[in-house]
Amino acid sequence: MSAITLFEEKQVRRARNQVEEKWYFSIDDVVEILTGSINVKDYIKKLRKRDPALEVYWGTNCPLVAMPGADGKIRPIRAANTEGLLRLIQSIPSSKAK
């Protein structure tokens, strides 16, 4: 099951993993909302370089999850569950991330 939820009137894609019984949220969507970055992929790349612990954490805890893309097609999207998002948010210098 997948769905789109809104945060500050912006879309956050999400999908539920029925086996783990956890929601996974699009990292790109969350980072865009918190930072206002135009180039989210570049922002995340720089964020991972600045935070070596996040870089190690990334591969294991931020899997690709099938979610709808901007064009409505289902694509693998880098995602994190609630715990993973909280870890990511700790690395973002934003007043919205506090």
Biopython code that builds the backbone (N, CA, C, O; Angstrom):
import numpy as np
from Bio.PDB.StructureBuilder import StructureBuilder

atoms = [
    (1, "MET", "N", (0.851, -1.173, 0.000)),
    (1, "MET", "CA", (0.000, 0.000, 0.000)),
    (1, "MET", "C", (0.897, 1.236, 0.000)),
    (1, "MET", "O", (1.872, 1.304, 0.748)),
    (2, "SER", "N", (0.566, 2.193, -0.827)),
    (2, "SER", "CA", (1.302, 3.453, -0.828)),
    (2, "SER", "C", (0.303, 4.598, -0.788)),
    (2, "SER", "O", (-0.867, 4.447, -1.140)),
    (3, "ALA", "N", (0.786, 5.710, -0.362)),
    (3, "ALA", "CA", (-0.081, 6.878, -0.242)),
    (3, "ALA", "C", (0.776, 8.129, -0.275)),
    (3, "ALA", "O", (2.002, 8.074, -0.171)),
    (4, "ILE", "N", (0.110, 9.237, -0.420)),
    (4, "ILE", "CA", (0.791, 10.534, -0.363)),
    (4, "ILE", "C", (0.163, 11.297, 0.785)),
    (4, "ILE", "O", (-1.060, 11.372, 0.900)),
    (5, "THR", "N", (0.993, 11.854, 1.619)),
    (5, "THR", "CA", (0.507, 12.650, 2.740)),
    (5, "THR", "C", (1.020, 14.076, 2.551)),
    (5, "THR", "O", (1.948, 14.300, 1.774)),
    (6, "LEU", "N", (0.450, 15.004, 3.226)),
    (6, "LEU", "CA", (0.840, 16.402, 3.097)),
    (6, "LEU", "C", (1.494, 16.910, 4.377)),
    (6, "LEU", "O", (1.075, 16.577, 5.485)),
    (7, "PHE", "N", (2.527, 17.722, 4.196)),
    (7, "PHE", "CA", (3.181, 18.408, 5.300)),
    (7, "PHE", "C", (3.426, 19.819, 4.810)),
    (7, "PHE", "O", (4.106, 20.018, 3.803)),
    (8, "GLU", "N", (2.883, 20.797, 5.506)),
    (8, "GLU", "CA", (2.979, 22.194, 5.088)),
    (8, "GLU", "C", (2.578, 22.343, 3.624)),
    (8, "GLU", "O", (3.240, 23.041, 2.855)),
    (9, "GLU", "N", (1.492, 21.682, 3.249)),
    (9, "GLU", "CA", (0.919, 21.731, 1.913)),
    (9, "GLU", "C", (1.832, 21.164, 0.832)),
    (9, "GLU", "O", (1.619, 21.435, -0.349)),
    (10, "LYS", "N", (2.832, 20.391, 1.203)),
    (10, "LYS", "CA", (3.715, 19.740, 0.235)),
    (10, "LYS", "C", (3.553, 18.235, 0.363)),
    (10, "LYS", "O", (3.314, 17.714, 1.453)),
    (11, "GLN", "N", (3.684, 17.547, -0.754)),
    (11, "GLN", "CA", (3.493, 16.105, -0.767)),
    (11, "GLN", "C", (4.702, 15.362, -0.213)),
    (11, "GLN", "O", (5.851, 15.713, -0.482)),
    (12, "VAL", "N", (4.411, 14.327, 0.570)),
    (12, "VAL", "CA", (5.436, 13.402, 1.042)),
    (12, "VAL", "C", (4.956, 12.011, 0.645)),
    (12, "VAL", "O", (3.948, 11.516, 1.150)),
    (13, "ARG", "N", (5.697, 11.394, -0.269)),
    (13, "ARG", "CA", (5.318, 10.048, -0.684)),
    (13, "ARG", "C", (5.678, 9.067, 0.423)),
    (13, "ARG", "O", (6.676, 9.228, 1.126)),
    (14, "ARG", "N", (4.834, 8.044, 0.558)),
    (14, "ARG", "CA", (5.093, 7.041, 1.575)),
    (14, "ARG", "C", (4.539, 5.700, 1.118)),
    (14, "ARG", "O", (3.637, 5.638, 0.282)),
    (15, "ALA", "N", (5.091, 4.631, 1.677)),
    (15, "ALA", "CA", (4.628, 3.274, 1.378)),
    (15, "ALA", "C", (4.742, 2.451, 2.658)),
    (15, "ALA", "O", (5.654, 2.643, 3.461)),
    (16, "ARG", "N", (3.815, 1.550, 2.824)),
    (16, "ARG", "CA", (3.797, 0.701, 4.022)),
    (16, "ARG", "C", (4.396, -0.658, 3.682)),
    (16, "ARG", "O", (3.995, -1.303, 2.713)),
    (17, "ASN", "N", (5.352, -1.079, 4.484)),
    (17, "ASN", "CA", (5.917, -2.419, 4.373)),
    (17, "ASN", "C", (5.074, -3.325, 5.268)),
    (17, "ASN", "O", (5.144, -3.238, 6.494)),
    (18, "GLN", "N", (4.285, -4.185, 4.654)),
    (18, "GLN", "CA", (3.360, -5.027, 5.415)),
    (18, "GLN", "C", (4.091, -6.059, 6.275)),
    (18, "GLN", "O", (3.607, -6.412, 7.350)),
    (19, "VAL", "N", (5.232, -6.541, 5.825)),
    (19, "VAL", "CA", (5.988, -7.537, 6.588)),
    (19, "VAL", "C", (6.540, -6.915, 7.878)),
    (19, "VAL", "O", (6.387, -7.474, 8.964)),
    (20, "GLU", "N", (7.180, -5.760, 7.739)),
    (20, "GLU", "CA", (7.751, -5.071, 8.901)),
    (20, "GLU", "C", (6.707, -4.276, 9.677)),
    (20, "GLU", "O", (6.931, -3.892, 10.825)),
    (21, "GLU", "N", (5.565, -4.033, 9.036)),
    (21, "GLU", "CA", (4.513, -3.199, 9.611)),
    (21, "GLU", "C", (5.038, -1.798, 9.948)),
    (21, "GLU", "O", (4.817, -1.273, 11.039)),
    (22, "LYS", "N", (5.748, -1.210, 8.962)),
    (22, "LYS", "CA", (6.314, 0.132, 9.129)),
    (22, "LYS", "C", (6.046, 0.942, 7.872)),
    (22, "LYS", "O", (5.973, 0.401, 6.769)),
    (23, "TRP", "N", (5.902, 2.241, 8.057)),
    (23, "TRP", "CA", (5.795, 3.165, 6.943)),
    (23, "TRP", "C", (7.188, 3.603, 6.530)),
    (23, "TRP", "O", (8.063, 3.786, 7.376)),
    (24, "TYR", "N", (7.398, 3.772, 5.224)),
    (24, "TYR", "CA", (8.628, 4.325, 4.676)),
    (24, "TYR", "C", (8.273, 5.605, 3.932)),
    (24, "TYR", "O", (7.298, 5.639, 3.181)),
    (25, "PHE", "N", (9.056, 6.651, 4.138)),
    (25, "PHE", "CA", (8.794, 7.975, 3.582)),
    (25, "PHE", "C", (9.910, 8.350, 2.611)),
    (25, "PHE", "O", (11.071, 8.000, 2.825)),
    (26, "SER", "N", (9.555, 9.058, 1.555)),
    (26, "SER", "CA", (10.525, 9.509, 0.566)),
    (26, "SER", "C", (11.496, 10.504, 1.204)),
    (26, "SER", "O", (11.088, 11.548, 1.712)),
    (27, "ILE", "N", (12.760, 10.169, 1.170)),
    (27, "ILE", "CA", (13.784, 11.043, 1.738)),
    (27, "ILE", "C", (13.846, 12.357, 0.963)),
    (27, "ILE", "O", (13.965, 13.426, 1.562)),
    (28, "ASP", "N", (13.767, 12.282, -0.357)),
    (28, "ASP", "CA", (13.826, 13.499, -1.167)),
    (28, "ASP", "C", (12.723, 14.479, -0.785)),
    (28, "ASP", "O", (12.964, 15.680, -0.667)),
    (29, "ASP", "N", (11.510, 13.958, -0.593)),
    (29, "ASP", "CA", (10.383, 14.831, -0.257)),
    (29, "ASP", "C", (10.589, 15.516, 1.090)),
    (29, "ASP", "O", (10.332, 16.712, 1.232)),
    (30, "VAL", "N", (11.052, 14.755, 2.072)),
    (30, "VAL", "CA", (11.255, 15.305, 3.417)),
    (30, "VAL", "C", (12.377, 16.348, 3.413)),
    (30, "VAL", "O", (12.238, 17.413, 4.016)),
    (31, "VAL", "N", (13.479, 16.047, 2.740)),
    (31, "VAL", "CA", (14.610, 16.983, 2.688)),
    (31, "VAL", "C", (14.196, 18.265, 1.955)),
    (31, "VAL", "O", (14.574, 19.364, 2.362)),
    (32, "GLU", "N", (13.430, 18.123, 0.889)),
    (32, "GLU", "CA", (12.974, 19.315, 0.163)),
    (32, "GLU", "C", (12.119, 20.215, 1.057)),
    (32, "GLU", "O", (12.266, 21.437, 1.033)),
    (33, "ILE", "N", (11.238, 19.616, 1.836)),
    (33, "ILE", "CA", (10.382, 20.406, 2.724)),
    (33, "ILE", "C", (11.203, 21.101, 3.807)),
    (33, "ILE", "O", (10.984, 22.276, 4.102)),
    (34, "LEU", "N", (12.141, 20.376, 4.393)),
    (34, "LEU", "CA", (12.911, 20.932, 5.510)),
    (34, "LEU", "C", (13.930, 21.985, 5.079)),
    (34, "LEU", "O", (14.230, 22.911, 5.833)),
    (35, "THR", "N", (14.459, 21.841, 3.868)),
    (35, "THR", "CA", (15.539, 22.731, 3.448)),
    (35, "THR", "C", (15.114, 23.771, 2.412)),
    (35, "THR", "O", (15.733, 24.829, 2.295)),
    (36, "GLY", "N", (14.063, 23.467, 1.667)),
    (36, "GLY", "CA", (13.675, 24.354, 0.577)),
    (36, "GLY", "C", (14.644, 24.281, -0.589)),
    (36, "GLY", "O", (14.625, 25.140, -1.471)),
    (37, "SER", "N", (15.489, 23.264, -0.598)),
    (37, "SER", "CA", (16.499, 23.109, -1.635)),
    (37, "SER", "C", (15.862, 22.855, -2.995)),
    (37, "SER", "O", (14.893, 22.104, -3.111)),
    (38, "ILE", "N", (16.421, 23.491, -4.021)),
    (38, "ILE", "CA", (15.952, 23.276, -5.387)),
    (38, "ILE", "C", (16.526, 21.967, -5.924)),
    (38, "ILE", "O", (15.845, 21.241, -6.648)),
    (39, "ASN", "N", (17.774, 21.666, -5.573)),
    (39, "ASN", "CA", (18.433, 20.446, -6.032)),
    (39, "ASN", "C", (18.621, 19.516, -4.831)),
    (39, "ASN", "O", (19.677, 19.514, -4.199)),
    (40, "VAL", "N", (17.600, 18.736, -4.529)),
    (40, "VAL", "CA", (17.598, 17.890, -3.335)),
    (40, "VAL", "C", (18.674, 16.816, -3.400)),
    (40, "VAL", "O", (19.334, 16.541, -2.398)),
    (41, "LYS", "N", (18.859, 16.209, -4.559)),
    (41, "LYS", "CA", (19.860, 15.135, -4.687)),
    (41, "LYS", "C", (21.260, 15.657, -4.356)),
    (41, "LYS", "O", (22.031, 14.986, -3.669)),
    (42, "ASP", "N", (21.582, 16.848, -4.844)),
    (42, "ASP", "CA", (22.886, 17.449, -4.557)),
    (42, "ASP", "C", (23.008, 17.790, -3.073)),
    (42, "ASP", "O", (24.065, 17.592, -2.474)),
    (43, "TYR", "N", (21.930, 18.300, -2.481)),
    (43, "TYR", "CA", (21.931, 18.632, -1.054)),
    (43, "TYR", "C", (22.214, 17.372, -0.228)),
    (43, "TYR", "O", (23.021, 17.408, 0.701)),
    (44, "ILE", "N", (21.558, 16.269, -0.562)),
    (44, "ILE", "CA", (21.751, 15.017, 0.180)),
    (44, "ILE", "C", (23.179, 14.514, 0.003)),
    (44, "ILE", "O", (23.793, 14.029, 0.954)),
    (45, "LYS", "N", (23.702, 14.627, -1.203)),
    (45, "LYS", "CA", (25.082, 14.201, -1.472)),
    (45, "LYS", "C", (26.062, 14.972, -0.580)),
    (45, "LYS", "O", (26.960, 14.378, 0.018)),
    (46, "LYS", "N", (25.888, 16.284, -0.494)),
    (46, "LYS", "CA", (26.760, 17.114, 0.346)),
    (46, "LYS", "C", (26.553, 16.804, 1.830)),
    (46, "LYS", "O", (27.509, 16.792, 2.605)),
    (47, "LEU", "N", (25.317, 16.558, 2.215)),
    (47, "LEU", "CA", (24.994, 16.216, 3.601)),
    (47, "LEU", "C", (25.706, 14.926, 4.011)),
    (47, "LEU", "O", (26.254, 14.835, 5.110)),
    (48, "ARG", "N", (25.693, 13.947, 3.135)),
    (48, "ARG", "CA", (26.355, 12.668, 3.430)),
    (48, "ARG", "C", (27.870, 12.833, 3.529)),
    (48, "ARG", "O", (28.512, 12.139, 4.318)),
    (49, "LYS", "N", (28.449, 13.736, 2.745)),
    (49, "LYS", "CA", (29.891, 13.989, 2.817)),
    (49, "LYS", "C", (30.262, 14.679, 4.124)),
    (49, "LYS", "O", (31.316, 14.401, 4.696)),
    (50, "ARG", "N", (29.393, 15.588, 4.604)),
    (50, "ARG", "CA", (29.674, 16.330, 5.844)),
    (50, "ARG", "C", (29.520, 15.466, 7.085)),
    (50, "ARG", "O", (30.145, 15.738, 8.110)),
    (51, "ASP", "N", (28.697, 14.432, 7.006)),
    (51, "ASP", "CA", (28.379, 13.609, 8.169)),
    (51, "ASP", "C", (28.775, 12.154, 7.900)),
    (51, "ASP", "O", (27.971, 11.384, 7.375)),
    (52, "PRO", "N", (30.010, 11.772, 8.255)),
    (52, "PRO", "CA", (30.481, 10.408, 7.980)),
    (52, "PRO", "C", (29.598, 9.324, 8.617)),
    (52, "PRO", "O", (29.434, 8.249, 8.039)),
    (53, "ALA", "N", (29.035, 9.593, 9.786)),
    (53, "ALA", "CA", (28.165, 8.602, 10.428)),
    (53, "ALA", "C", (26.892, 8.403, 9.604)),
    (53, "ALA", "O", (26.385, 7.285, 9.507)),
    (54, "LEU", "N", (26.380, 9.467, 9.017)),
    (54, "LEU", "CA", (25.202, 9.355, 8.165)),
    (54, "LEU", "C", (25.542, 8.556, 6.912)),
    (54, "LEU", "O", (24.725, 7.761, 6.447)),
    (55, "GLU", "N", (26.711, 8.753, 6.372)),
    (55, "GLU", "CA", (27.141, 8.020, 5.176)),
    (55, "GLU", "C", (27.136, 6.514, 5.433)),
    (55, "GLU", "O", (26.676, 5.742, 4.592)),
    (56, "VAL", "N", (27.640, 6.101, 6.580)),
    (56, "VAL", "CA", (27.654, 4.684, 6.944)),
    (56, "VAL", "C", (26.227, 4.188, 7.152)),
    (56, "VAL", "O", (25.884, 3.088, 6.720)),
    (57, "TYR", "N", (25.414, 4.975, 7.796)),
    (57, "TYR", "CA", (24.035, 4.634, 8.115)),
    (57, "TYR", "C", (23.179, 4.512, 6.853)),
    (57, "TYR", "O", (22.264, 3.691, 6.798)),
    (58, "TRP", "N", (23.473, 5.316, 5.860)),
    (58, "TRP", "CA", (22.674, 5.460, 4.654)),
    (58, "TRP", "C", (22.411, 4.140, 3.934)),
    (58, "TRP", "O", (21.256, 3.791, 3.686)),
    (59, "GLY", "N", (23.452, 3.415, 3.602)),
    (59, "GLY", "CA", (23.308, 2.204, 2.800)),
    (59, "GLY", "C", (22.446, 1.140, 3.442)),
    (59, "GLY", "O", (21.704, 0.442, 2.751)),
    (60, "THR", "N", (22.530, 1.007, 4.736)),
    (60, "THR", "CA", (21.790, -0.024, 5.452)),
    (60, "THR", "C", (20.367, 0.390, 5.773)),
    (60, "THR", "O", (19.461, -0.443, 5.731)),
    (61, "ASN", "N", (20.152, 1.631, 6.084)),
    (61, "ASN", "CA", (18.872, 2.067, 6.635)),
    (61, "ASN", "C", (18.019, 2.935, 5.718)),
    (61, "ASN", "O", (16.970, 3.427, 6.136)),
    (62, "CYS", "N", (18.444, 3.125, 4.501)),
    (62, "CYS", "CA", (17.678, 3.932, 3.551)),
    (62, "CYS", "C", (17.490, 3.142, 2.249)),
    (62, "CYS", "O", (18.142, 3.428, 1.245)),
    (63, "PRO", "N", (16.605, 2.158, 2.277)),
    (63, "PRO", "CA", (16.424, 1.296, 1.104)),
    (63, "PRO", "C", (15.637, 1.985, -0.017)),
    (63, "PRO", "O", (15.014, 3.028, 0.182)),
    (64, "LEU", "N", (15.688, 1.370, -1.189)),
    (64, "LEU", "CA", (14.840, 1.803, -2.289)),
    (64, "LEU", "C", (13.476, 1.146, -2.106)),
    (64, "LEU", "O", (13.385, -0.067, -1.915)),
    (65, "VAL", "N", (12.424, 1.946, -2.164)),
    (65, "VAL", "CA", (11.055, 1.471, -1.960)),
    (65, "VAL", "C", (10.215, 1.921, -3.155)),
    (65, "VAL", "O", (10.343, 3.059, -3.606)),
    (66, "ALA", "N", (9.370, 1.050, -3.661)),
    (66, "ALA", "CA", (8.515, 1.386, -4.798)),
    (66, "ALA", "C", (7.466, 2.404, -4.373)),
    (66, "ALA", "O", (6.656, 2.152, -3.481)),
    (67, "MET", "N", (7.500, 3.565, -5.035)),
    (67, "MET", "CA", (6.550, 4.652, -4.759)),
    (67, "MET", "C", (6.256, 5.360, -6.069)),
    (67, "MET", "O", (7.024, 5.244, -7.024)),
    (68, "PRO", "N", (5.147, 6.098, -6.124)),
    (68, "PRO", "CA", (4.850, 6.839, -7.354)),
    (68, "PRO", "C", (5.819, 8.004, -7.546)),
    (68, "PRO", "O", (6.112, 8.746, -6.609)),
    (69, "GLY", "N", (6.306, 8.147, -8.771)),
    (69, "GLY", "CA", (7.166, 9.271, -9.105)),
    (69, "GLY", "C", (6.327, 10.488, -9.440)),
    (69, "GLY", "O", (5.101, 10.451, -9.329)),
    (70, "ALA", "N", (6.976, 11.560, -9.847)),
    (70, "ALA", "CA", (6.272, 12.791, -10.185)),
    (70, "ALA", "C", (5.303, 12.582, -11.346)),
    (70, "ALA", "O", (4.286, 13.268, -11.445)),
    (71, "ASP", "N", (5.621, 11.638, -12.217)),
    (71, "ASP", "CA", (4.764, 11.359, -13.371)),
    (71, "ASP", "C", (3.685, 10.314, -13.083)),
    (71, "ASP", "O", (2.916, 9.954, -13.974)),
    (72, "GLY", "N", (3.627, 9.829, -11.842)),
    (72, "GLY", "CA", (2.618, 8.854, -11.451)),
    (72, "GLY", "C", (3.054, 7.406, -11.613)),
    (72, "GLY", "O", (2.381, 6.500, -11.121)),
    (73, "LYS", "N", (4.169, 7.178, -12.294)),
    (73, "LYS", "CA", (4.671, 5.814, -12.472)),
    (73, "LYS", "C", (5.355, 5.341, -11.192)),
    (73, "LYS", "O", (5.975, 6.129, -10.478)),
    (74, "ILE", "N", (5.236, 4.057, -10.915)),
    (74, "ILE", "CA", (5.871, 3.486, -9.728)),
    (74, "ILE", "C", (7.358, 3.292, -10.018)),
    (74, "ILE", "O", (7.741, 2.665, -11.005)),
    (75, "ARG", "N", (8.178, 3.844, -9.136)),
    (75, "ARG", "CA", (9.636, 3.779, -9.290)),
    (75, "ARG", "C", (10.271, 3.492, -7.933)),
    (75, "ARG", "O", (9.662, 3.739, -6.892)),
    (76, "PRO", "N", (11.501, 2.967, -7.947)),
    (76, "PRO", "CA", (12.214, 2.822, -6.666)),
    (76, "PRO", "C", (12.672, 4.197, -6.176)),
    (76, "PRO", "O", (13.377, 4.913, -6.888)),
    (77, "ILE", "N", (12.274, 4.553, -4.983)),
    (77, "ILE", "CA", (12.578, 5.851, -4.377)),
    (77, "ILE", "C", (13.348, 5.600, -3.082)),
    (77, "ILE", "O", (12.982, 4.720, -2.302)),
    (78, "ARG", "N", (14.413, 6.370, -2.850)),
    (78, "ARG", "CA", (15.172, 6.236, -1.597)),
    (78, "ARG", "C", (14.262, 6.657, -0.460)),
    (78, "ARG", "O", (13.692, 7.748, -0.479)),
    (79, "ALA", "N", (14.128, 5.780, 0.538)),
    (79, "ALA", "CA", (13.171, 6.022, 1.614)),
    (79, "ALA", "C", (13.761, 5.644, 2.969)),
    (79, "ALA", "O", (14.806, 5.000, 3.058)),
    (80, "ALA", "N", (13.068, 6.059, 4.009)),
    (80, "ALA", "CA", (13.467, 5.716, 5.375)),
    (80, "ALA", "C", (12.216, 5.545, 6.217)),
    (80, "ALA", "O", (11.197, 6.196, 5.984)),
    (81, "ASN", "N", (12.308, 4.659, 7.200)),
    (81, "ASN", "CA", (11.197, 4.529, 8.142)),
    (81, "ASN", "C", (11.301, 5.670, 9.155)),
    (81, "ASN", "O", (12.179, 6.525, 9.043)),
    (82, "THR", "N", (10.423, 5.680, 10.120)),
    (82, "THR", "CA", (10.383, 6.790, 11.075)),
    (82, "THR", "C", (11.714, 6.984, 11.782)),
    (82, "THR", "O", (12.192, 8.111, 11.909)),
    (83, "GLU", "N", (12.317, 5.889, 12.246)),
    (83, "GLU", "CA", (13.605, 5.998, 12.949)),
    (83, "GLU", "C", (14.688, 6.541, 12.026)),
    (83, "GLU", "O", (15.495, 7.377, 12.432)),
    (84, "GLY", "N", (14.703, 6.064, 10.779)),
    (84, "GLY", "CA", (15.688, 6.525, 9.814)),
    (84, "GLY", "C", (15.520, 8.002, 9.488)),
    (84, "GLY", "O", (16.502, 8.728, 9.338)),
    (85, "LEU", "N", (14.268, 8.443, 9.378)),
    (85, "LEU", "CA", (14.021, 9.862, 9.115)),
    (85, "LEU", "C", (14.499, 10.740, 10.259)),
    (85, "LEU", "O", (15.074, 11.806, 10.037)),
    (86, "LEU", "N", (14.259, 10.289, 11.482)),
    (86, "LEU", "CA", (14.720, 11.076, 12.632)),
    (86, "LEU", "C", (16.238, 11.206, 12.625)),
    (86, "LEU", "O", (16.771, 12.263, 12.963)),
    (87, "ARG", "N", (16.939, 10.139, 12.245)),
    (87, "ARG", "CA", (18.409, 10.191, 12.164)),
    (87, "ARG", "C", (18.833, 11.184, 11.086)),
    (87, "ARG", "O", (19.759, 11.971, 11.287)),
    (88, "LEU", "N", (18.161, 11.144, 9.956)),
    (88, "LEU", "CA", (18.470, 12.060, 8.865)),
    (88, "LEU", "C", (18.201, 13.510, 9.248)),
    (88, "LEU", "O", (19.010, 14.395, 8.968)),
    (89, "ILE", "N", (17.064, 13.745, 9.887)),
    (89, "ILE", "CA", (16.688, 15.097, 10.288)),
    (89, "ILE", "C", (17.701, 15.701, 11.244)),
    (89, "ILE", "O", (17.922, 16.911, 11.233)),
    (90, "GLN", "N", (18.319, 14.863, 12.074)),
    (90, "GLN", "CA", (19.360, 15.360, 13.005)),
    (90, "GLN", "C", (20.525, 15.998, 12.260)),
    (90, "GLN", "O", (21.215, 16.855, 12.811)),
    (91, "SER", "N", (20.750, 15.594, 11.024)),
    (91, "SER", "CA", (21.891, 16.079, 10.253)),
    (91, "SER", "C", (21.575, 17.330, 9.442)),
    (91, "SER", "O", (22.474, 17.924, 8.847)),
    (92, "ILE", "N", (20.317, 17.733, 9.412)),
    (92, "ILE", "CA", (19.901, 18.856, 8.582)),
    (92, "ILE", "C", (19.873, 20.149, 9.409)),
    (92, "ILE", "O", (19.123, 20.246, 10.380)),
    (93, "PRO", "N", (20.688, 21.141, 9.027)),
    (93, "PRO", "CA", (20.666, 22.411, 9.740)),
    (93, "PRO", "C", (19.492, 23.277, 9.258)),
    (93, "PRO", "O", (19.661, 24.130, 8.388)),
    (94, "SER", "N", (18.328, 23.053, 9.820)),
    (94, "SER", "CA", (17.130, 23.795, 9.416)),
    (94, "SER", "C", (16.266, 24.070, 10.633)),
    (94, "SER", "O", (16.143, 23.227, 11.521)),
    (95, "SER", "N", (15.677, 25.237, 10.671)),
    (95, "SER", "CA", (14.785, 25.545, 11.787)),
    (95, "SER", "C", (13.551, 24.651, 11.754)),
    (95, "SER", "O", (12.945, 24.416, 12.800)),
    (96, "LYS", "N", (13.165, 24.149, 10.596)),
    (96, "LYS", "CA", (12.026, 23.245, 10.483)),
    (96, "LYS", "C", (12.357, 21.849, 10.992)),
    (96, "LYS", "O", (11.452, 21.068, 11.286)),
    (97, "ALA", "N", (13.649, 21.525, 11.098)),
    (97, "ALA", "CA", (14.070, 20.188, 11.525)),
    (97, "ALA", "C", (14.206, 20.074, 13.039)),
    (97, "ALA", "O", (14.565, 19.011, 13.545)),
    (98, "LYS", "N", (13.928, 21.143, 13.764)),
    (98, "LYS", "CA", (14.097, 21.110, 15.222)),
    (98, "LYS", "C", (12.835, 20.692, 15.907)),
    (98, "LYS", "O", (12.797, 20.610, 17.135)),
]
sb = StructureBuilder()
sb.init_structure("model")
sb.init_model(0)
sb.init_chain("A")
sb.init_seg("    ")
for serial, (resi, resn, name, xyz) in enumerate(atoms, 1):
    if name == "N":
        sb.init_residue(resn, " ", resi, " ")
    sb.init_atom(name, np.array(xyz, "f"), 0.0, 1.0, " ", f" {name:<3s}", serial, name[0])
structure = sb.get_structure()
